[in-house]
Amino acid sequence: MLPTSETKLSSWDDLNCPPRRPPPGHPGRGPPPFPRRQADTALLADASEGFTPADIKQAARTVAQAVFERTLDTGTRAQPTTEDFLRTISRTRPTVTTEMALEFADHTNRYGRS
């Protein structure tokens, strides 16, 4: 079965969480937190119908690369926007089709332990 809207929203929201602090003595601080107000995660969850959490992470990586390149091109630190994510989602094919999800659900019902 494909992820529910709640699961997808949770995946998008997880990408908004600031990174954990590195352990003491660790030289790096990690990337800055994703600006929470820059993207409408509820809209992204609706737009990513059929996406798995892995598909969502891949879309986020693609947006991060595009934003990085935009920062280099303009010389000004760019932030990801809802439009960046929607553009990437529209160009991304989910890895699990509806037919595959239905077949998996059927196999689970037929052969799964009860």
C-alpha positions in Angstrom: 0.0 0.0 0.0 1.2 3.5 -0.8 2.0 5.9 2.0 -0.9 7.9 3.4 -1.0 11.7 3.2 -0.1 11.7 6.9 3.0 9.6 6.3 4.1 11.8 3.4 3.5 14.9 5.5 5.6 13.4 8.2 8.4 12.7 5.7 8.3 16.2 4.4 8.3 17.6 8.0 11.2 15.4 8.9 13.2 17.2 6.3 12.5 20.4 8.1 14.0 19.3 11.4 17.2 21.0 12.3 20.2 18.6 12.4 21.3 17.1 15.7 24.2 18.7 17.4 27.5 16.9 16.6 29.2 15.0 19.4 31.8 16.8 21.4 35.1 17.1 19.5 33.4 16.6 16.1 34.9 19.2 13.7 31.8 19.8 11.6 28.6 21.5 12.6 26.4 20.1 9.8 24.2 21.9 7.4 22.0 24.7 8.6 18.5 23.8 9.4 16.0 23.8 6.5 13.9 27.0 6.9 10.6 25.7 8.1 8.5 28.6 6.6 10.0 28.4 3.2 8.0 25.4 2.0 4.4 24.4 2.5 4.8 20.8 3.6 1.0 20.1 3.4 1.0 21.2 -0.2 4.1 19.1 -0.9 2.4 16.0 0.7 -0.6 16.4 -1.6 1.6 17.0 -4.7 3.7 13.9 -4.0 0.9 11.4 -4.5 2.3 7.9 -4.8 5.8 8.9 -3.5 7.5 6.7 -0.9 9.6 8.3 1.9 12.7 7.4 -0.2 11.2 9.3 -3.2 10.6 12.3 -1.0 14.2 12.2 0.2 15.4 12.0 -3.3 13.3 15.0 -4.3 14.7 16.9 -1.4 18.3 16.1 -2.4 17.5 17.3 -6.0 16.1 20.6 -4.6 19.1 21.0 -2.3 21.5 20.6 -5.3 19.5 23.1 -7.4 19.5 25.6 -4.5 23.2 25.2 -4.0 23.8 25.8 -7.7 21.6 28.9 -7.6 23.6 30.1 -4.7 26.8 29.7 -6.7 25.3 31.3 -9.8 24.0 34.4 -8.0 26.5 34.8 -5.2 23.7 35.1 -2.7 22.6 32.3 -0.4 19.4 30.9 -1.9 16.7 29.2 0.2 14.5 26.3 -1.1 10.9 27.4 -1.8 7.7 25.5 -2.3 7.9 26.2 -6.0 11.4 24.5 -6.1 9.9 21.4 -4.5 6.8 21.4 -6.7 8.9 21.7 -9.9 11.1 18.8 -8.8 8.0 16.7 -7.8 6.5 17.2 -11.2 9.6 15.9 -12.8 10.0 12.9 -10.5 8.5 9.5 -11.2 7.5 7.5 -8.1 9.4 4.2 -7.7 6.2 2.3 -6.7 3.3 2.4 -9.1 -0.3 2.0 -8.0 -0.4 -1.4 -9.6 2.7 -2.5 -7.8 1.2 -1.3 -4.4 -2.0 -3.1 -5.1 -0.2 -6.3 -6.0 1.9 -6.1 -2.9 -1.2 -5.6 -0.8 -2.8 -8.6 -2.4 0.2 -10.8 -1.7 0.2 -9.6 1.9 -3.4 -10.5 2.3 -3.0 -13.9 0.6 0.3 -15.0 2.0 0.9 -13.0 5.1 0.6 -14.3 8.6 -2.7 -13.6 10.3 
